[in-house]
Amino acid sequence: MNSTPTYFYHLDDVRGDDSLILFHRGEVLLLDDEFLFSSSVLQQLHDVKHPLLLVGQIAGQRILALNLAPEWEQGSLPVARATPRQLLLQRRFEDFTAIGRANQLVNWHETHRFCGACGAPTHPHENDRALVCSACERPYYPRINPCVIVLVRRGDTCLLARHNRGNASYSSCLAGFMEVGETPEETVRREVWEEVGIEVDNIRYVRSQSWPFPSQLMLGFFADYKSGEIQVDGHEIAEAHWYSRDSLPHTPSAGISVAGQLIELFLQGF
């Protein structure tokens, strides 16, 4: 019987039709601008120390992620490099999903090699996507951080803000992490109040998206303006304004982000 864990693979478990996503020092390796490597590339890699992580399957073909050791040297392997964020903002949605999931799994595995309770090494669970402490048997699953993102509407206008962090060249929806004990709707009210000083009502869930920077689950909402005047917090938000459909600033693409999708729905009259 094959005792290899379902979600973790050794070099001997790799099949000829498997595809690999390779990471090194936080960057994705590229060959001829492609991020998926044939499994034959393993013949050119030496001293592989980490297990290969199952990302998913497409038409029965496995996609595995491998995080190469920091001291790895590419030698004659003609690879280029890019950060996951650079790749994700340039690729198709299908590529976004594969690279994003691989990035989250690699980061999780790298940061949970030791137990946070007793410090002992962890090892792969036999059946689950989890790492288990070799001493106290505490399990560690991939972490998911729930966030809300909301497009606030007032009549025929919507509220968009330019943030102080990240890409400050465009305006987007308001967003924030959920706190312990909050419902998503409570988080929407709190975040909007904290960031721009207005109250909202009629909060409606729209759609969600996995956002791998580093491991958010974005819950997208519409909300209606209730009261108050815009007063930006000056910390997270640089500026915020009401925009009509024909006066929108530069905004995120609907092809890769739930923020862009919420704005696109607003443009369509939803």
C-alpha positions in Angstrom: 0.0 0.0 0.0 1.3 3.5 -0.9 1.7 5.4 2.4 2.5 8.7 0.8 0.3 11.5 2.3 -2.4 12.7 0.0 -1.2 16.3 -0.2 2.5 15.8 0.2 4.8 14.0 -2.3 8.4 12.9 -2.4 10.6 12.9 -5.6 9.9 9.2 -6.1 6.1 10.0 -6.2 6.3 12.4 -9.1 4.7 11.2 -12.3 5.8 12.1 -15.8 2.7 14.1 -16.6 2.9 16.2 -13.4 3.5 19.9 -13.7 5.6 21.9 -11.2 5.5 25.4 -9.8 9.0 26.2 -8.4 9.7 28.8 -5.8 13.0 30.1 -4.5 13.5 32.8 -1.9 9.9 34.0 -2.3 10.0 34.2 -6.1 8.5 32.1 -8.8 10.9 30.6 -11.4 10.0 31.0 -15.0 11.2 29.1 -18.1 10.5 30.9 -21.4 8.0 33.1 -19.4 6.0 30.1 -18.4 5.5 29.2 -14.7 4.6 25.6 -15.1 7.6 23.2 -15.4 7.6 19.7 -16.7 8.4 17.1 -14.1 11.6 16.4 -16.0 13.1 19.5 -14.5 13.7 17.6 -11.3 16.6 15.9 -13.0 18.4 19.2 -13.0 17.6 20.0 -9.4 19.8 18.9 -6.6 19.5 18.4 -2.9 15.7 18.9 -2.8 14.9 19.2 0.9 11.2 20.1 1.0 8.2 17.9 0.0 6.2 18.7 -3.1 2.8 20.1 -2.2 -0.3 19.3 -4.1 -1.8 22.5 -5.6 -4.6 20.9 -7.5 -5.5 18.9 -10.6 -6.5 20.0 -14.1 -8.0 17.3 -16.3 -6.4 14.6 -14.1 -3.0 16.3 -14.3 -1.5 17.1 -11.0 0.1 20.5 -10.3 2.7 20.4 -7.5 4.6 23.2 -5.8 8.2 22.9 -4.7 10.0 25.5 -2.5 13.7 25.2 -3.2 16.2 25.6 -0.4 17.6 29.1 0.0 21.1 28.0 -0.8 20.0 26.4 -4.1 21.9 27.6 -7.2 20.4 27.5 -10.6 23.6 26.6 -12.4 22.9 26.1 -16.1 19.2 26.1 -15.7 18.0 29.1 -17.8 15.3 30.4 -15.5 14.0 33.9 -14.9 12.3 35.1 -11.7 9.2 37.1 -10.7 7.4 37.7 -7.5 4.0 36.1 -7.1 2.4 39.6 -7.1 4.0 40.5 -10.4 2.8 37.3 -12.0 -0.7 37.4 -10.6 -1.4 40.9 -11.9 -0.3 39.9 -15.4 -1.9 36.5 -15.9 -5.2 34.9 -16.8 -7.6 34.1 -14.0 -6.8 30.3 -14.2 -3.1 31.2 -13.8 -4.0 33.5 -10.9 -5.7 30.6 -9.1 -2.9 28.2 -9.5 0.0 30.6 -8.6 -2.0 32.1 -5.8 -2.8 28.7 -4.2 0.8 27.5 -4.6 2.1 30.6 -3.0 -0.1 30.3 0.0 0.8 26.6 0.5 4.5 27.2 0.2 4.3 30.1 2.7 2.3 28.0 5.1 4.7 25.0 4.9 7.8 27.3 5.3 6.4 29.0 8.4 5.1 25.9 10.1 8.1 23.6 10.1 8.1 23.8 13.9 5.3 23.6 16.4 4.2 27.0 17.8 3.4 25.4 21.2 6.4 23.3 22.0 8.9 24.0 19.3 9.3 20.4 18.0 9.5 19.7 14.3 6.3 19.1 12.3 5.6 16.4 9.7 2.9 15.9 7.1 -0.4 14.5 8.2 -1.2 11.2 6.6 -4.6 12.1 5.2 -5.2 15.8 5.6 -3.6 19.0 4.2 -2.0 19.6 7.6 1.3 19.6 9.4 1.4 17.8 12.8 3.8 18.3 15.7 6.1 15.3 16.1 5.9 15.7 19.9 2.5 17.0 21.1 0.6 16.1 17.9 -0.9 19.6 17.5 -2.2 20.0 13.9 -1.5 23.1 11.8 -3.7 23.7 8.8 -3.1 26.4 6.1 -4.2 29.7 7.5 -7.0 31.7 5.9 -7.6 35.3 6.9 -11.2 36.5 6.3 -11.6 40.0 5.1 -14.4 42.2 3.9 -14.4 44.5 0.9 -17.3 46.8 0.3 -18.5 49.2 -2.4 -20.6 51.8 -0.7 -23.3 53.4 -2.9 -25.2 56.7 -2.5 -27.8 57.1 -5.2 -26.0 57.0 -8.6 -22.5 57.4 -7.0 -20.1 55.0 -5.3 -17.4 55.6 -2.7 -13.8 54.8 -3.8 -10.7 55.4 -1.8 -7.0 55.7 -2.6 -5.0 53.8 -0.1 -1.6 54.7 1.4 -0.3 51.1 1.1 0.2 48.9 -1.9 -0.5 50.4 -5.4 -1.5 54.0 -4.6 -2.0 54.8 -8.3 -5.6 53.7 -8.4 -8.7 54.0 -6.2 -10.6 51.0 -4.9 -13.3 49.7 -2.5 -12.9 49.9 1.3 -11.6 46.7 2.9 -10.4 45.3 6.2 -9.8 42.2 8.2 -12.5 40.7 10.4 -11.8 40.8 14.1 -12.5 38.1 16.6 -16.2 37.6 17.3 -17.4 39.8 14.4 -19.8 38.9 11.6 -18.9 40.1 8.2 -21.7 42.7 8.3 -20.3 44.1 11.5 -16.9 44.3 10.0 -18.3 46.2 7.1 -19.9 48.8 9.4 -16.8 49.1 11.5 -14.3 49.4 8.7 -16.3 52.0 6.8 -16.7 54.1 9.9 -13.0 53.8 10.9 -11.7 54.5 7.4 -14.0 57.3 6.2 -16.3 58.2 9.0 -19.7 57.4 7.5 -22.4 55.0 8.5 -23.9 52.4 6.1 -27.0 50.2 5.9 -28.6 47.5 3.7 -25.4 45.5 3.6 -25.6 42.7 0.9 -23.1 39.9 0.2 -22.2 39.7 -3.5 -19.2 37.3 -4.1 -15.9 36.2 -2.7 -12.3 35.6 -3.8 -9.1 34.0 -2.6 -6.5 36.8 -2.4 -3.0 35.3 -1.8 -1.2 38.3 -0.3 -0.6 36.4 1.8 -3.7 34.3 2.4 -6.9 36.4 2.5 -10.4 35.3 1.7 -12.1 38.4 0.5 -15.9 38.6 1.1 -17.4 41.2 -1.2 -20.4 43.4 -0.3 -22.5 46.2 -1.4 -23.7 48.7 1.2 -25.9 51.8 1.1 -24.9 55.2 2.5 -26.8 56.1 5.7 -25.3 59.2 7.2 -22.1 61.2 7.8 -19.5 63.1 5.8 -16.3 61.6 4.4 -13.4 62.1 6.9 -10.5 59.9 5.9 -8.4 58.3 8.7 -5.2 59.6 7.2 -3.4 56.4 8.1 -4.7 53.7 5.7 -6.7 56.0 3.4 -5.1 58.9 1.6 -8.3 60.2 0.0 -11.9 59.1 -0.7 -14.6 60.6 -2.9 -18.0 59.9 -4.3 -17.9 59.0 -8.0 -20.6 58.8 -10.7 -20.5 56.1 -13.3 -19.1 58.5 -15.9 -16.4 60.0 -13.7 -14.6 56.9 -12.2 -10.9 57.2 -11.5 -8.3 54.5 -12.4 -9.6 51.3 -10.7 -8.6 47.6 -10.3 -9.3 45.2 -13.1 -12.4 43.1 -12.9 -10.5 40.3 -14.4 -8.3 39.6 -11.4 -9.9 41.2 -8.3 -13.3 41.2 -6.5 -12.9 45.0 -6.0 -12.9 45.4 -9.8 -15.9 43.1 -10.1 -17.9 45.1 -7.5 -17.1 48.3 -9.4 -18.1 46.6 -12.7 -21.4 45.5 -11.3 -22.0 49.1 -10.2 -21.3 50.3 -13.8 -23.9 47.7 -15.0 -26.5 49.2 -12.8 -26.6 46.7 -10.0 
